[in-house]
Amino acid sequence: MGSGVGVYCEACGWERYFSFGRGLLSCRKDACLESIKAGEFGELAQRMVNELASDEIELQSELTTFECPHCRELVSGEFMTAHRIGTDEMPVVFIACGNVCPACGEPMTWMRGVPIEARVLKRVKKMLKKGCPECGGKLQRSSYCWD
């Protein structure tokens, strides 16, 4: 099951959402393979998919939020774990996120194991206090789950 949190402004319609986790849609292997073949997860992922038959690969995708190591901007993205079935090889993680931060233009990175959800909740609290960046109106918080 996946979950997320967001903020929105009723006055002007501005919104920002952050998602985490897996849902049933993330288990759609054909869609995941197409995303990899289309280059959304980089050249290494494309090469792996092209070298192996689809029944040799186990995939799991997950929505997540990345934090820019330079300016701390939060950016939505996805990571995919690929494992070669029938081997003891370590799974490979492919990341789909812009190569550069949309706020500062520096390279984006993602560090496994960082509790980004706690950082997002802290950021949402700050956003609620500041108000809407577009019109200055009061922001509302929302949360959601999907399966």
DSSP file (Angstrom, degrees, kcal/mol; ACC not computed):
  #  RESIDUE AA STRUCTURE BP1 BP2  ACC     N-H-->O    O-->H-N    N-H-->O    O-->H-N    TCO  KAPPA ALPHA  PHI   PSI    X-CA   Y-CA   Z-CA
    1    1 A M              0   0    0      0, 0.0    21,-0.7     0, 0.0     2,-0.3   0.000 360.0 360.0 360.0 141.8    0.0    0.0    0.0
    2    2 A G  E     -AB  21 146A   0    144,-2.3   144,-2.1    19,-0.3     2,-0.3  -0.719 360.0-173.1-107.9 161.9    1.2    3.5   -0.8
    3    3 A S  E     +AB  20 145A   0     17,-2.9    17,-3.1    -2,-0.3     2,-0.3  -0.937   3.1 180.0-146.1 168.5    0.5    6.7    1.0
    4    4 A G  E     -AB  19 144A   0    140,-2.2   140,-2.0    -2,-0.3     2,-0.3  -0.984  15.4-144.4-163.0 170.1    1.2   10.4    0.6
    5    5 A V  E     +AB  18 143A   0     13,-2.1    13,-2.7    -2,-0.3     2,-0.3  -0.975  23.8 164.4-140.6 151.5    0.7   13.8    2.1
    6    6 A G  E     -AB  17 142A   0    136,-2.8   136,-2.6    -2,-0.3     2,-0.3  -0.957  26.3-132.8-157.2 175.1    0.1   17.2    0.5
    7    7 A V  E     +AB  16 141A   0      9,-2.4     9,-2.4    -2,-0.3     2,-0.3  -0.976  22.1 179.9-134.5 149.8   -0.9   20.8    0.8
    8    8 A Y  E     -AB  15 140A   0    132,-2.2   132,-3.1    -2,-0.3     2,-0.6  -0.989  24.2-130.8-148.9 156.9   -3.3   22.8   -1.3
    9    9 A C  E  >  - B   0 139A   0      5,-2.8     4,-1.8    -2,-0.3   130,-0.2  -0.943   7.0-163.6-111.1 120.0   -4.7   26.3   -1.5
   10   10 A E  T  4 S+     0   0    0    128,-0.6    -1,-0.1    -2,-0.6   129,-0.1   0.789  87.9  59.4 -70.2 -26.8   -8.5   26.6   -1.9
   11   11 A A  T  4 S+     0   0    0    127,-0.3    -1,-0.2     1,-0.1   128,-0.1   0.927 126.6   6.8 -70.7 -46.3   -8.1   30.2   -2.9
   12   12 A C  T  4 S-     0   0    0      2,-0.1    -2,-0.2     0, 0.0    -1,-0.1   0.539  95.7-115.0-118.5  -9.3   -6.0   29.8   -6.0
   13   13 A G     <  +     0   0    0     -4,-1.8    -3,-0.1     1,-0.3     2,-0.0   0.462  57.8 153.0  90.1   0.6   -5.7   26.1   -6.6
   14   14 A W        +     0   0    0     -6,-0.1    -5,-2.8    -5,-0.1     2,-0.3  -0.378  18.9 173.5 -62.7 143.1   -1.9   25.7   -6.0
   15   15 A E  E     -A    8   0A   0     -7,-0.2     2,-0.3   124,-0.1    -7,-0.2  -0.992  24.2-169.3-151.9 156.7   -1.0   22.3   -4.7
   16   16 A R  E     -A    7   0A   0     -9,-2.4    -9,-2.4    -2,-0.3     2,-0.3  -0.950  12.3-173.3-149.4 127.2    2.0   20.1   -3.8
   17   17 A Y  E     -A    6   0A   0     -2,-0.3     2,-0.4   -11,-0.2   -11,-0.2  -0.927  10.7-161.1-127.0 148.1    1.9   16.3   -3.1
   18   18 A F  E     -A    5   0A   0    -13,-2.7   -13,-2.1    -2,-0.3     2,-0.3  -0.995  14.0-162.3-129.7 124.6    4.5   13.8   -1.9
   19   19 A S  E     -A    4   0A   0     -2,-0.4     2,-0.3    45,-0.3   -15,-0.2  -0.790   7.8-177.1-112.1 151.1    4.0   10.1   -2.4
   20   20 A F  E     +A    3   0A   0    -17,-3.1   -17,-2.9    -2,-0.3    44,-0.2  -0.998  39.1  11.5-143.1 141.5    5.6    7.1   -0.8
   21   21 A G  E    S-AC   2  63A   0     42,-1.6    42,-2.1    -2,-0.3     2,-0.3  -0.271  76.6 -55.9  99.7-175.3    5.4    3.3   -1.2
   22   22 A R        -     0   0    0    -21,-0.7     2,-0.3    40,-0.2   124,-0.1  -0.786  38.0-176.1-109.6 149.4    4.0    0.7   -3.4
   23   23 A G    >   -     0   0    0     -2,-0.3     3,-1.1    38,-0.2     4,-0.3  -0.787  48.2 -90.4-129.3 178.1    0.5    0.1   -4.7
   24   24 A L  G >  S+     0   0    0    123,-1.5     3,-1.7    -2,-0.3     4,-0.1   0.845 124.0  62.2 -60.8 -32.7   -1.0   -2.7   -6.8
   25   25 A L  G >  S+     0   0    0      1,-0.3     3,-1.5     2,-0.2    -1,-0.3   0.797  92.1  65.3 -63.7 -26.6   -0.3   -0.6   -9.9
   26   26 A S  G <  S+     0   0    0     -3,-1.1    35,-0.9     1,-0.3    -1,-0.3   0.614  93.0  63.2 -71.6  -9.3    3.4   -0.8   -9.1
   27   27 A C  G <   +     0   0    0     -3,-1.7     2,-1.4    -4,-0.3    -1,-0.3   0.346  68.4 114.9 -95.3   6.1    3.3   -4.6   -9.7
   28   28 A R    <>  -     0   0    0     -3,-1.5     4,-2.1     1,-0.2     3,-0.2  -0.633  46.8-172.4 -79.3  94.6    2.3   -4.2  -13.4
   29   29 A K  H  > S+     0   0    0     -2,-1.4     4,-2.9     1,-0.2     5,-0.2   0.873  78.0  54.0 -60.1 -43.6    5.4   -5.8  -14.9
   30   30 A D  H  > S+     0   0    0      1,-0.2     4,-2.1     2,-0.2    -1,-0.2   0.914 110.4  46.8 -60.5 -43.1    4.6   -4.9  -18.5
   31   31 A A  H  > S+     0   0    0      2,-0.2     4,-2.0     1,-0.2    -1,-0.2   0.895 112.9  50.0 -65.6 -39.4    4.1   -1.2  -17.7
   32   32 A C  H  X S+     0   0    0     -4,-2.1     4,-2.1     2,-0.2    -2,-0.2   0.918 110.0  50.2 -64.7 -43.4    7.4   -1.2  -15.7
   33   33 A L  H  X S+     0   0    0     -4,-2.9     4,-2.8     1,-0.2    -2,-0.2   0.896 109.4  51.6 -62.0 -39.9    9.3   -2.9  -18.5
   34   34 A E  H  X S+     0   0    0     -4,-2.1     4,-2.0    -5,-0.2    -1,-0.2   0.897 108.1  51.8 -64.5 -39.8    8.0   -0.3  -21.0
   35   35 A S  H  <>S+     0   0    0     -4,-2.0     5,-2.0     2,-0.2     6,-0.4   0.902 112.4  46.0 -62.1 -40.4    9.1    2.5  -18.7
   36   36 A I  H ><5S+     0   0    0     -4,-2.1     3,-1.7     1,-0.2     5,-0.3   0.934 111.8  50.2 -68.1 -45.4   12.6    1.1  -18.6
   37   37 A K  H 3<5S+     0   0    0     -4,-2.8    -1,-0.2     1,-0.3    -2,-0.2   0.823 105.1  58.9 -61.9 -31.2   12.7    0.4  -22.3
   38   38 A A  T 3<5S-     0   0    0     -4,-2.0    -1,-0.3    -5,-0.2    -2,-0.2   0.525 119.1-111.7 -76.8  -5.0   11.6    4.1  -22.9
   39   39 A G  T X 5S+     0   0    0     -3,-1.7     3,-1.3    -4,-0.2    -3,-0.2   0.556  77.4 132.1  90.5   7.6   14.7    5.2  -21.0
   40   40 A E  T 3 <S+     0   0    0     -5,-2.0    -4,-0.2     1,-0.3    57,-0.2   0.723  79.8  40.6 -66.3 -20.2   12.9    6.6  -17.9
   41   41 A F  T 3  S-     0   0    0     -6,-0.4     4,-0.5     1,-0.3    54,-0.3   0.176 119.1-102.6-114.5  15.8   15.3    4.8  -15.6
   42   42 A G    <>  -     0   0    0     -3,-1.3     4,-1.7     1,-0.1    -1,-0.3  -0.112  41.6 -63.0  92.2 173.4   18.5    5.4  -17.5
   43   43 A E  H  > S+     0   0    0      1,-0.2     4,-2.7     2,-0.2     5,-0.2   0.857 125.0  57.3 -68.7 -39.1   20.8    3.4  -19.8
   44   44 A L  H  > S+     0   0    0      1,-0.2     4,-2.2     2,-0.2    -1,-0.2   0.921 108.9  47.0 -59.7 -44.3   21.9    0.7  -17.4
   45   45 A A  H  > S+     0   0    0     -4,-0.5     4,-2.3     2,-0.2    -1,-0.2   0.916 111.5  51.3 -64.2 -43.0   18.3   -0.2  -16.8
   46   46 A Q  H  X S+     0   0    0     -4,-1.7     4,-2.4     1,-0.2    -2,-0.2   0.929 109.9  49.8 -58.4 -46.0   17.6   -0.3  -20.6
   47   47 A R  H  X S+     0   0    0     -4,-2.7     4,-1.7     1,-0.2    -1,-0.2   0.904 109.7  50.9 -61.7 -42.5   20.6   -2.5  -21.1
   48   48 A M  H  X S+     0   0    0     -4,-2.2     4,-1.3     1,-0.2    -1,-0.2   0.930 112.1  46.5 -61.4 -46.0   19.5   -5.0  -18.4
   49   49 A V  H  < S+     0   0    0     -4,-2.3    -1,-0.2     1,-0.2    -2,-0.2   0.884 113.1  49.4 -65.4 -38.7   16.0   -5.3  -19.8
   50   50 A N  H  < S+     0   0    0     -4,-2.4    -1,-0.2    -5,-0.2    -2,-0.2   0.781 111.7  48.8 -72.0 -26.0   17.3   -5.7  -23.4
   51   51 A E  H  < S+     0   0    0     -4,-1.7     2,-0.3    -5,-0.2    -1,-0.2   0.688 110.0  54.8 -87.0 -19.7   19.8   -8.4  -22.3
   52   52 A L  S  < S-     0   0    0     -4,-1.3     2,-0.1    -3,-0.2     5,-0.1  -0.853  84.7-113.6-116.8 150.0   17.3  -10.5  -20.3
   53   53 A A    >   -     0   0    0     -2,-0.3     3,-2.2     1,-0.1     4,-0.3  -0.484  35.0-113.5 -72.4 151.8   14.0  -12.1  -21.2
   54   54 A S  G >  S+     0   0    0      1,-0.3     3,-1.1     2,-0.2    -1,-0.1   0.802 116.5  59.5 -61.4 -28.6   11.1  -10.6  -19.3
   55   55 A D  G 3  S+     0   0    0      1,-0.2    -1,-0.3     3,-0.0    -2,-0.0   0.504  98.8  60.3 -79.1  -0.3   10.5  -13.8  -17.4
   56   56 A E  G <  S+     0   0    0     -3,-2.2    29,-2.6    28,-0.1     2,-0.4   0.472  95.9  74.9 -96.4  -5.4   14.0  -13.6  -16.0
   57   57 A I  E <   - D   0  84A   0     -3,-1.1     2,-0.5    -4,-0.3    27,-0.2  -0.915  58.7-162.5-117.7 132.0   13.4  -10.2  -14.3
   58   58 A E  E     - D   0  83A   0     25,-2.9    25,-2.4    -2,-0.4     2,-0.4  -0.956  20.8-170.1-106.8 127.4   11.4   -9.5  -11.1
   59   59 A L  E     + D   0  82A   0     -2,-0.5     2,-0.3    23,-0.2    23,-0.2  -0.917  17.6 177.0-122.3 144.3   10.5   -5.8  -10.8
   60   60 A Q  E     - D   0  81A   0     21,-1.7    21,-3.3    -2,-0.4     2,-0.3  -0.970  12.3-163.7-139.6 129.4    9.0   -3.7   -8.0
   61   61 A S  E     - D   0  80A   0    -35,-0.9     2,-0.4    -2,-0.3   -38,-0.2  -0.831   5.4-172.7-112.2 154.7    8.5    0.0   -8.4
   62   62 A E  E     - D   0  79A   0     17,-2.3    17,-2.6    -2,-0.3     2,-0.3  -0.992  21.7-129.7-147.4 134.1    7.9    2.5   -5.6
   63   63 A L  E     +CD  21  78A   0    -42,-2.1   -42,-1.6    -2,-0.4     2,-0.3  -0.613  41.5 158.0 -78.3 143.7    6.9    6.2   -5.6
   64   64 A T  E     - D   0  77A   0     13,-2.2    13,-2.4    -2,-0.3     2,-0.4  -0.907  39.0-111.3-152.6 179.7    9.2    8.2   -3.3
   65   65 A T  E     - D   0  76A   0     -2,-0.3     2,-0.3    11,-0.2    11,-0.2  -0.988  25.3-152.1-123.2 132.1   10.4   11.8   -2.7
   66   66 A F  E     - D   0  75A   0      9,-3.6     9,-2.8    -2,-0.4     2,-0.5  -0.739   6.1-144.4-100.5 150.2   14.0   12.8   -3.3
   67   67 A E  E     - D   0  74A   0     42,-0.4    42,-0.3    -2,-0.3     7,-0.2  -0.970  19.3-123.4-116.7 127.1   15.7   15.6   -1.4
   68   68 A C     >  -     0   0    0      5,-2.8     4,-1.6    -2,-0.5    40,-0.1  -0.503  14.4-147.2 -65.6 127.3   18.2   17.8   -3.2
   69   69 A P  T  4 S+     0   0    0      0, 0.0    -1,-0.2     0, 0.0    39,-0.1   0.643  93.8  46.9 -71.9 -11.6   21.5   17.6   -1.3
   70   70 A H  T  4 S+     0   0    0     37,-0.2    38,-0.0     3,-0.1    -2,-0.0   0.887 131.6   8.2 -96.0 -49.2   22.3   21.2   -2.2
   71   71 A C  T  4 S-     0   0    0      2,-0.1    -3,-0.0    35,-0.1    -1,-0.0   0.465  91.1-122.2-116.5  -3.2   19.2   23.2   -1.5
   72   72 A R     <  +     0   0    0     -4,-1.6     2,-0.1     1,-0.2     0, 0.0   0.588  52.8 159.6  71.7  13.6   16.9   20.6    0.3
   73   73 A E        -     0   0    0     -6,-0.1    -5,-2.8     1,-0.1     2,-0.5  -0.400  39.1-127.9 -62.3 142.8   14.1   21.0   -2.3
   74   74 A L  E     -D   67   0A   0     -7,-0.2     2,-0.4    -2,-0.1    -7,-0.2  -0.846  28.0-174.5 -98.5 130.2   11.8   18.0   -2.3
   75   75 A V  E     -D   66   0A   0     -9,-2.8    -9,-3.6    -2,-0.5     2,-0.1  -0.987  21.3-127.1-129.2 130.1   11.2   16.4   -5.7
   76   76 A S  E     +D   65   0A   0     -2,-0.4     2,-0.3   -11,-0.2   -11,-0.2  -0.477  45.5 137.8 -75.0 146.2    8.8   13.5   -6.5
   77   77 A G  E     -D   64   0A   0    -13,-2.4   -13,-2.2   -58,-0.2     2,-0.3  -0.877  39.9-113.4-163.7-164.9   10.1   10.5   -8.3
   78   78 A E  E     -DE  63  96A   0     18,-2.0    18,-3.5    -2,-0.3     2,-0.4  -0.994  12.6-157.7-146.4 146.1   10.1    6.7   -8.5
   79   79 A F  E     -DE  62  95A   0    -17,-2.6   -17,-2.3    -2,-0.3     2,-0.4  -0.984   7.8-155.3-127.8 149.0   12.6    3.9   -8.0
   80   80 A M  E     -DE  61  94A   0     14,-3.1    14,-3.1    -2,-0.4     2,-0.6  -0.967   4.8-151.1-122.8 131.1   12.5    0.5   -9.4
   81   81 A T  E     -DE  60  93A   0    -21,-3.3   -21,-1.7    -2,-0.4     2,-0.4  -0.907  16.5-169.3-101.9 124.1   14.1   -2.6   -7.9
   82   82 A A  E     -DE  59  92A   0     10,-3.2    10,-3.1    -2,-0.6     2,-0.4  -0.949   5.6-178.9-117.2 132.8   15.1   -5.2  -10.5
   83   83 A H  E     -D   58   0A   0    -25,-2.4   -25,-2.9    -2,-0.4     2,-0.7  -0.995  29.2-125.5-131.9 135.4   16.3   -8.7   -9.6
   84   84 A R  E >   -D   57   0A   0     -2,-0.4     3,-1.2   -27,-0.2     5,-0.2  -0.717  36.8-124.6 -80.2 115.4   17.4  -11.5  -11.9
   85   85 A I  T 3  S+     0   0    0    -29,-2.6     3,-0.1    -2,-0.7    -1,-0.1  -0.293  89.3  24.0 -62.7 139.5   15.1  -14.5  -11.0
   86   86 A G  T 3  S+     0   0    0      1,-0.3     2,-0.3     3,-0.0    -1,-0.2   0.576 105.3  93.9  83.7  10.8   16.9  -17.7  -10.1
   87   87 A T  S <  S-     0   0    0     -3,-1.2    -1,-0.3     2,-0.1     0, 0.0  -0.845  73.1-132.9-127.6 166.5   20.1  -16.1   -9.0
   88   88 A D        +     0   0    0     -2,-0.3    -3,-0.1    -3,-0.1    -1,-0.0   0.205  62.5 133.9 -98.6  12.7   21.6  -14.8   -5.7
   89   89 A E        -     0   0    0     -5,-0.2    -2,-0.1     1,-0.1    -5,-0.1  -0.300  65.0-103.5 -63.0 146.6   22.6  -11.6   -7.3
   90   90 A M        -     0   0    0      1,-0.1    -6,-0.2    -7,-0.1    -1,-0.1  -0.431  41.8-102.3 -66.9 143.2   21.9   -8.4   -5.4
   91   91 A P        -     0   0    0      0, 0.0     2,-0.4     0, 0.0    -8,-0.2  -0.316  32.4-132.3 -62.2 152.3   18.9   -6.5   -6.7
   92   92 A V  E     -E   82   0A   0    -10,-3.1   -10,-3.2    -3,-0.1     2,-0.5  -0.907  12.7-145.4-108.1 136.5   19.7   -3.4   -8.8
   93   93 A V  E     -E   81   0A   0     -2,-0.4     2,-0.4   -12,-0.2   -12,-0.2  -0.899  12.4-168.6-105.9 126.9   17.9   -0.1   -8.0
   94   94 A F  E     -E   80   0A   0    -14,-3.1   -14,-3.1    -2,-0.5     2,-0.4  -0.917  10.2-148.8-112.0 140.3   17.1    2.3  -10.9
   95   95 A I  E     -E   79   0A   0     -2,-0.4     2,-0.6   -54,-0.3   -16,-0.2  -0.908  10.0-163.1-115.5 135.5   15.9    5.8  -10.1
   96   96 A A  E     +E   78   0A   0    -18,-3.5   -18,-2.0    -2,-0.4     2,-0.3  -0.912  44.9 116.4-115.8 101.2   13.5    7.9  -12.2
   97   97 A C  S    S-     0   0    0     -2,-0.6   -20,-0.1   -20,-0.2    11,-0.1  -0.961  74.4 -77.5-156.5 151.3   13.9   11.5  -11.1
   98   98 A G        -     0   0    0     -2,-0.3    10,-0.2     1,-0.1   -23,-0.0  -0.216  38.4-127.3 -52.7 145.3   15.1   14.6  -13.0
   99   99 A N  S    S+     0   0    0      8,-0.1     9,-2.2     2,-0.1     2,-0.3   0.780  92.8  37.4 -67.2 -26.8   18.9   14.7  -13.3
  100  100 A V  B    S-F  107   0B   0      7,-0.3     6,-0.1   -32,-0.0    -2,-0.1  -0.932  94.4-100.8-127.6 151.9   19.0   18.2  -11.9
  101  101 A C     >  -     0   0    0      5,-3.1     4,-2.0    -2,-0.3    -2,-0.1  -0.490  23.7-142.0 -67.4 131.2   17.0   19.9   -9.1
  102  102 A P  T  4 S+     0   0    0      0, 0.0    -1,-0.1     0, 0.0   -27,-0.0   0.720  98.8  48.3 -68.0 -18.7   14.3   22.1  -10.5
  103  103 A A  T  4 S+     0   0    0      3,-0.1    -2,-0.0     1,-0.0    -3,-0.0   0.900 130.9   9.6 -87.7 -44.5   14.9   24.7   -7.8
  104  104 A C  T  4 S-     0   0    0      2,-0.2    -1,-0.0   -31,-0.0     0, 0.0   0.566  88.6-125.2-117.1 -11.6   18.7   25.1   -7.9
  105  105 A G     <  +     0   0    0     -4,-2.0     3,-0.1     1,-0.3    -6,-0.0   0.507  64.0 133.4  81.3   3.2   19.9   23.2  -11.0
  106  106 A E        -     0   0    0      1,-0.1    -5,-3.1    -6,-0.1    -1,-0.3  -0.473  68.4 -80.2 -84.2 160.2   22.4   21.0   -9.1
  107  107 A P  B     -F  100   0B   0      0, 0.0     2,-0.3     0, 0.0    -7,-0.3  -0.314  46.1-129.7 -61.5 139.2   22.6   17.2   -9.7
  108  108 A M        +     0   0    0     -9,-2.2     2,-0.3   -10,-0.2   -40,-0.1  -0.655  28.4 178.2 -88.6 145.6   19.9   15.2   -7.9
  109  109 A T        -     0   0    0    -42,-0.3     2,-0.4    -2,-0.3   -42,-0.4  -0.931  16.8-148.9-137.8 164.1   20.8   12.2   -5.8
  110  110 A W        -     0   0    0     -2,-0.3     2,-0.6   -44,-0.1   -44,-0.1  -0.997   6.8-153.9-136.9 132.0   18.9    9.8   -3.6
  111  111 A M    >   -     0   0    0     -2,-0.4     3,-1.5   -44,-0.1     2,-0.1  -0.923  18.8-130.6-111.1 118.8   20.2    8.0   -0.5
  112  112 A R  T 3  S+     0   0    0     -2,-0.6    -2,-0.0     1,-0.2     0, 0.0  -0.372  89.9  25.1 -64.1 139.5   18.7    4.7    0.4
  113  113 A G  T 3  S+     0   0    0      1,-0.3    -1,-0.2    -2,-0.1     0, 0.0   0.328  81.2 133.3  91.5  -8.5   17.6    4.4    4.0
  114  114 A V    <   -     0   0    0     -3,-1.5     2,-2.6     1,-0.1    -1,-0.3  -0.648  62.9-126.6 -76.3 127.4   17.2    8.2    4.7
  115  115 A P    >>  +     0   0    0      0, 0.0     4,-1.1     0, 0.0     3,-0.8  -0.397  43.9 163.9 -74.9  72.6   13.8    8.6    6.5
  116  116 A I  H 3>  +     0   0    0     -2,-2.6     4,-2.6     1,-0.2     5,-0.2   0.775  63.3  69.5 -64.9 -27.5   12.5   11.2    3.9
  117  117 A E  H 3> S+     0   0    0      1,-0.2     4,-2.4     2,-0.2    -1,-0.2   0.910  98.9  49.7 -58.1 -42.0    8.9   10.8    5.1
  118  118 A A  H <> S+     0   0    0     -3,-0.8     4,-1.9     1,-0.2    -1,-0.2   0.887 110.8  49.9 -64.1 -38.5    9.8   12.5    8.4
  119  119 A R  H  X S+     0   0    0     -4,-1.1     4,-2.4     2,-0.2    -1,-0.2   0.891 109.5  51.6 -66.5 -38.4   11.5   15.3    6.5
  120  120 A V  H  X S+     0   0    0     -4,-2.6     4,-2.8     2,-0.2    -2,-0.2   0.933 108.8  49.9 -63.9 -45.3    8.5   15.7    4.3
  121  121 A L  H  X S+     0   0    0     -4,-2.4     4,-1.9     1,-0.2    -1,-0.2   0.889 111.0  49.8 -61.7 -38.5    6.1   16.0    7.2
  122  122 A K  H  X S+     0   0    0     -4,-1.9     4,-1.7     2,-0.2    -1,-0.2   0.913 111.8  48.4 -64.3 -42.2    8.4   18.6    8.8
  123  123 A R  H  X S+     0   0    0     -4,-2.4     4,-2.5     1,-0.2    -2,-0.2   0.890 108.0  54.4 -65.0 -39.6    8.4   20.6    5.5
  124  124 A V  H  X S+     0   0    0     -4,-2.8     4,-2.5     1,-0.2    -1,-0.2   0.903 105.8  53.0 -61.6 -41.0    4.6   20.3    5.2
  125  125 A K  H  X S+     0   0    0     -4,-1.9     4,-1.8     1,-0.2    -1,-0.2   0.918 110.5  47.4 -59.0 -43.4    4.3   21.9    8.7
  126  126 A K  H  X S+     0   0    0     -4,-1.7     4,-2.3     1,-0.2    -2,-0.2   0.901 110.7  51.8 -64.5 -40.8    6.5   24.8    7.6
  127  127 A M  H  X S+     0   0    0     -4,-2.5     4,-2.3     1,-0.2    -2,-0.2   0.901 107.4  52.7 -62.7 -41.0    4.5   25.2    4.4
  128  128 A L  H  < S+     0   0    0     -4,-2.5    11,-0.4     1,-0.2    -1,-0.2   0.886 111.0  47.2 -62.7 -39.0    1.2   25.3    6.3
  129  129 A K  H  < S+     0   0    0     -4,-1.8    -2,-0.2     1,-0.2    -1,-0.2   0.895 114.2  46.5 -68.8 -40.5    2.6   28.1    8.6
  130  130 A K  H  < S-     0   0    0     -4,-2.3    -2,-0.2     1,-0.2    -1,-0.2   0.852 102.0-143.4 -71.8 -35.9    4.0   30.2    5.6
  131  131 A G     <  -     0   0    0     -4,-2.3     7,-0.2    -5,-0.2    -1,-0.2  -0.364  45.0 -18.4  94.2 179.4    0.9   29.9    3.5
  132  132 A C     >  -     0   0    0      5,-3.1     4,-1.5     1,-0.1    -4,-0.0  -0.358  49.0-148.7 -64.5 129.1    0.4   29.6   -0.2
  133  133 A P  T  4 S+     0   0    0      0, 0.0    -1,-0.1     0, 0.0    -2,-0.0   0.681  96.0  47.5 -72.1 -15.5    3.5   30.6   -2.3
  134  134 A E  T  4 S+     0   0    0      3,-0.1    -2,-0.0     1,-0.0    -3,-0.0   0.904 134.5   1.9 -89.1 -48.8    1.3   31.8   -5.1
  135  135 A C  T  4 S-     0   0    0      2,-0.1     3,-0.1  -121,-0.0    -3,-0.0   0.489  89.6-116.3-122.5  -6.2   -1.3   34.0   -3.4
  136  136 A G     <  +     0   0    0     -4,-1.5     3,-0.1     1,-0.2     0, 0.0   0.467  66.6 142.8  82.4   0.5   -0.5   34.0    0.3
  137  137 A G        -     0   0    0     -6,-0.2    -5,-3.1     1,-0.1     2,-0.3  -0.089  61.3 -78.9 -69.7 172.2   -3.7   32.2    1.2
  138  138 A K        -     0   0    0     -7,-0.2  -128,-0.6    -3,-0.1  -127,-0.3  -0.548  45.8-138.0 -74.7 133.0   -4.1   29.6    3.9
  139  139 A L  E     -B    9   0A   0    -11,-0.4     2,-0.4    -2,-0.3  -130,-0.2  -0.678   9.5-147.9 -91.0 146.9   -2.9   26.1    2.9
  140  140 A Q  E     -B    8   0A   0   -132,-3.1  -132,-2.2    -2,-0.3     2,-0.3  -0.877  12.9-131.3-110.1 145.9   -4.9   23.0    3.8
  141  141 A R  E     -B    7   0A   0     -2,-0.4     2,-0.3  -134,-0.2  -134,-0.2  -0.734  25.0-179.1 -95.5 145.5   -3.2   19.6    4.5
  142  142 A S  E     -B    6   0A   0   -136,-2.6  -136,-2.8    -2,-0.3     2,-0.3  -0.975   9.0-167.0-138.0 156.1   -4.3   16.4    2.9
  143  143 A S  E     -B    5   0A   0     -2,-0.3     2,-0.3  -138,-0.2  -138,-0.2  -0.963  10.2-178.1-137.9 156.8   -3.2   12.8    3.1
  144  144 A Y  E     -B    4   0A   0   -140,-2.0  -140,-2.2    -2,-0.3     2,-0.3  -0.980  13.3-156.8-152.9 159.5   -4.1    9.8    0.9
  145  145 A C  E     -B    3   0A   0     -2,-0.3     2,-0.3  -142,-0.2  -142,-0.2  -0.959   9.9-173.8-134.8 152.4   -3.5    6.1    0.5
  146  146 A W  E      B    2   0A   0   -144,-2.1  -144,-2.3    -2,-0.3  -124,-0.0  -0.966 360.0 360.0-142.3 161.5   -3.7    3.8   -2.5
  147  147 A D              0   0    0     -2,-0.3  -123,-1.5  -146,-0.2    -1,-0.1   0.328 360.0 360.0-133.6 360.0   -3.5    0.1   -3.0
